[in-house]
């Protein structure tokens, strides 16, 4: 359950990770949303089907940003172990892959909800909990839990990612 009583000016922290076993391959997303004091507010672990690692990374960020929007906050700090995602969102790399462009645009749109956003690249070992959640989603799916929130789930009214259907 998300604590919705955080003051508007409070900062949220979002740690996300996407995992793909194969490229493309079975993929999962995971993340943790915390308040400014480091208290965990929400975590997620979802299987998203067979996609590339970069699509999984963006999907994790978008899913996390949509969930974080349920908590009123003025600023956000994001940690990801995807150097590509971080450098694209910070404007250091152009988004050349046509399949990532709609995901990039959606992420940028969601980031405009905050008065301040800082996005950091962290080594995988500093993102262990999000990585564990992303991989747990894949493990659960492969173990027989065939429920997929998935890329298809991201297309639903709840998590719509424009252009997603044309990517695969």
C-alpha positions as CSV (number, residue, x, y, z in Angstrom):
1,X,0.0,0.0,0.0
2,X,1.3,3.4,-0.9
3,X,1.5,6.1,1.8
4,X,-0.3,9.0,0.1
5,X,0.3,11.5,3.0
6,X,3.8,12.6,1.9
7,X,4.0,16.4,1.6
8,X,4.0,17.7,-2.1
9,X,7.5,19.0,-1.7
10,X,8.9,15.7,-0.5
11,X,11.4,13.8,-2.7
12,X,10.8,10.3,-3.9
13,X,13.5,7.8,-4.8
14,X,12.9,5.3,-7.6
15,X,15.3,2.4,-8.2
16,X,14.5,0.4,-11.4
17,X,15.8,-2.5,-13.3
18,X,14.8,-4.4,-16.4
19,X,16.2,-7.9,-17.1
20,X,16.1,-10.0,-20.3
21,X,17.4,-13.5,-20.6
22,X,18.4,-13.4,-24.2
23,X,18.2,-10.3,-26.3
24,X,15.3,-10.5,-26.9
25,X,14.2,-13.0,-24.3
26,X,12.1,-13.6,-21.3
27,X,12.0,-10.3,-19.5
28,X,11.0,-8.8,-16.1
29,X,10.9,-5.5,-14.5
30,X,11.5,-4.5,-10.9
31,X,11.7,-1.4,-8.8
32,X,11.4,0.2,-5.4
33,X,9.9,3.6,-4.6
34,X,11.0,5.2,-1.3
35,X,10.4,8.5,0.4
36,X,13.0,11.1,1.2
37,X,13.8,9.4,4.5
38,X,14.5,6.1,2.7
39,X,11.3,4.4,3.8
40,X,10.1,1.9,1.2
41,X,6.6,2.9,0.0
42,X,6.1,0.4,-2.9
43,X,8.0,-2.2,-4.9
44,X,7.1,-4.1,-8.0
45,X,8.1,-7.2,-9.9
46,X,6.4,-8.0,-13.2
47,X,7.0,-10.4,-16.1
48,X,6.6,-8.5,-19.4
49,X,7.1,-11.2,-22.1
50,X,9.9,-11.5,-24.5
51,X,11.7,-8.2,-25.2
52,X,15.2,-6.8,-25.4
53,X,17.0,-5.6,-22.3
54,X,16.7,-2.0,-23.3
55,X,13.0,-2.3,-23.7
56,X,12.8,-3.9,-20.3
57,X,14.8,-1.1,-18.7
58,X,12.5,1.6,-20.2
59,X,9.4,-0.5,-19.2
60,X,10.7,-0.7,-15.6
61,X,11.2,3.1,-15.5
62,X,7.8,3.8,-17.0
63,X,6.0,1.4,-14.7
64,X,7.8,2.9,-11.7
65,X,7.0,6.4,-12.7
66,X,3.3,5.6,-13.2
67,X,3.1,4.0,-9.8
68,X,5.1,6.8,-8.2
69,X,2.5,9.3,-9.6
70,X,0.1,7.8,-7.0
71,X,2.2,9.6,-4.3
72,X,2.2,13.4,-4.4
73,X,5.8,14.6,-4.7
74,X,7.7,17.6,-6.0
75,X,10.9,15.9,-7.0
76,X,12.3,12.5,-7.8
77,X,15.7,10.9,-7.8
78,X,16.1,7.9,-10.1
79,X,18.7,5.2,-10.0
80,X,19.2,2.7,-12.8
81,X,22.0,0.4,-13.8
82,X,21.2,1.0,-17.5
83,X,23.9,3.4,-18.8
84,X,22.0,3.8,-22.1
85,X,18.8,4.8,-20.4
86,X,20.4,7.2,-18.1
87,X,22.5,8.9,-20.8
88,X,19.6,9.1,-23.2
89,X,17.3,10.7,-20.5
90,X,20.0,13.1,-19.4
91,X,20.6,14.1,-23.1
92,X,24.1,12.7,-23.5
93,X,23.0,10.1,-26.1
94,X,20.5,10.3,-28.9
95,X,17.7,7.7,-29.1
96,X,18.5,6.1,-32.4
97,X,16.6,2.8,-32.0
98,X,13.1,3.3,-33.4
99,X,11.7,0.8,-31.0
100,X,12.9,2.8,-28.0
101,X,11.8,6.2,-29.2
102,X,8.1,5.9,-28.0
103,X,9.3,4.6,-24.7
104,X,11.8,7.5,-24.3
105,X,9.0,10.0,-25.1
106,X,6.7,8.4,-22.6
107,X,9.3,8.4,-19.9
108,X,10.2,12.1,-20.6
109,X,6.5,13.0,-20.4
110,X,6.1,11.2,-17.1
111,X,9.1,13.0,-15.7
112,X,7.5,16.4,-16.4
113,X,5.2,15.7,-13.4
114,X,8.1,16.6,-11.1
115,X,9.7,20.0,-10.5
116,X,13.0,18.4,-10.1
117,X,14.4,15.1,-11.4
118,X,17.9,13.7,-11.1
119,X,18.7,10.4,-12.8
120,X,21.9,8.5,-11.8
121,X,23.6,5.6,-13.3
122,X,24.7,3.1,-10.7
123,X,26.7,-0.1,-11.0
124,X,24.6,-3.3,-11.0
125,X,25.9,-4.2,-7.5
126,X,24.4,-1.0,-6.2
127,X,21.0,-1.9,-7.7
128,X,20.7,-5.4,-6.3
129,X,17.1,-5.1,-4.9
130,X,15.6,-3.9,-8.2
131,X,17.6,-6.5,-10.1
132,X,16.4,-9.2,-7.8
133,X,12.8,-8.1,-8.3
134,X,13.2,-8.1,-12.1
135,X,14.8,-11.5,-12.2
136,X,12.2,-12.9,-9.7
137,X,9.4,-12.0,-12.1
138,X,11.2,-14.1,-14.8
139,X,11.8,-16.9,-12.4
140,X,8.2,-17.0,-11.3
141,X,7.0,-17.0,-14.8
142,X,9.3,-19.8,-15.9
143,X,8.3,-21.8,-12.7
144,X,4.7,-21.9,-13.9
145,X,3.1,-18.6,-12.8
146,X,2.0,-17.6,-16.2
147,X,0.4,-14.4,-15.3
148,X,1.9,-11.6,-17.5
149,X,1.4,-8.0,-16.7
150,X,3.8,-7.6,-19.5
151,X,4.4,-5.3,-22.3
152,X,0.8,-6.0,-23.1
153,X,-0.1,-4.9,-19.6
154,X,1.8,-1.7,-20.2
155,X,-0.5,-1.0,-23.1
156,X,-3.6,-1.2,-20.9
157,X,-5.4,2.0,-19.7
158,X,-3.4,1.6,-16.5
159,X,0.1,1.6,-18.0
160,X,-0.3,2.6,-21.7
161,X,3.0,3.1,-23.5
162,X,2.3,4.7,-26.9
163,X,3.6,2.8,-29.9
164,X,4.4,-0.2,-27.9
165,X,2.4,-2.6,-30.0
166,X,4.4,-1.7,-33.1
167,X,7.7,-2.6,-31.4
168,X,7.3,-6.4,-31.5
